[in-house]
Amino acid sequence: MNLKNKNVYYSIAEAKAKFSKVIDESRENNVIITKNGKPVSVIIDFDKFEKIVNFLENVWELYLLEIGDPSKFKDLNINDLFSDND
């Protein structure tokens, strides 16, 4: 599986109208959904999603091992990667 697939763009309306095609296309490409011309979501193959999540978890564990100071763990949370607070 190539993680650097090409990006294919669909507006929300187009993705809704062609949802089966969008899902099929997500097996080979990164499908980016736009709203008012701006990217808002990505549809990716589930196997790729699992690999990305596993990779992030492994990197997170390695990061925590490298810190060395357990008192810093209380301020770190992998879920912060996925929060809406930027």
N, C-alpha and C positions, 0 to 999 in steps of 0.2 A: 504494500500500500504506500503510495506516494503522498506524503503530507503536504507537498507543495503543488497541489493541483491548481488548475487555472480557476479564476473566479468568474462566475456567471451571475449577472444581475437581473432581478425581476422586481417590478413594482409590486406593492401589496395586492393590487387588483389583478395584475397579470398572474401572480403566484396563486391567488385564490382560484382564478379561472382555469389554470393549468396545473393544479396541485399534483396530480399523478405524474405528470411529466417532470415537475420540479423535484419530486421525491426520487424518480428514476435518475435524473441528472445529478442528484447529490451523491450518488454512488461513485461517480467519476470526477466531479468538480465540486468546488466550494460554491454553494448557492447563497448569494447575498440578497436579502430582501430590503428594498428601499421604501421610504416614505417621504414624499415631497422631494425626491431626488437624493436623499441622504440615507446611508446604510443604517439599518436599525436592528437587523437580525441576520443570523447565518443558519442555514440548514446544511448539515454535514452527515455523512454516512455514520451509522451507529458504531461500527467497528472503529472508525477513526476517532469518534468521540470518546470511546472507552480508552483507547490508547493515549489520547491527550490527557484525560483525567488521571490515568495511572501514572503517566509521566510527571504530572504536576504533584501528585502525592509523593512520588519517589524523590523528586527534587525538594519538596517541602521537608521530608524526613532528613535528607542530607543537610539541608540548611540548618535545621534544628540541631543536628549533631555537631555542626561546625561552630555554633554560637558558644557552646561551652559553659555559659552562665545560665543555669536553670531558672533563675529569677526573671529572666527575660521571656520565658515561655508564656507567662500569663498575658502578655501584651500581643502575642502572635496567634493568629487564627487563619487557617487555610480558607475558611469561608469568606474572609474579607476579600479574597480574589474575585468572588462572584457577587459581591454586594453592589448596590446601586450608588453607594456613597463614594464619589470620586473626588 
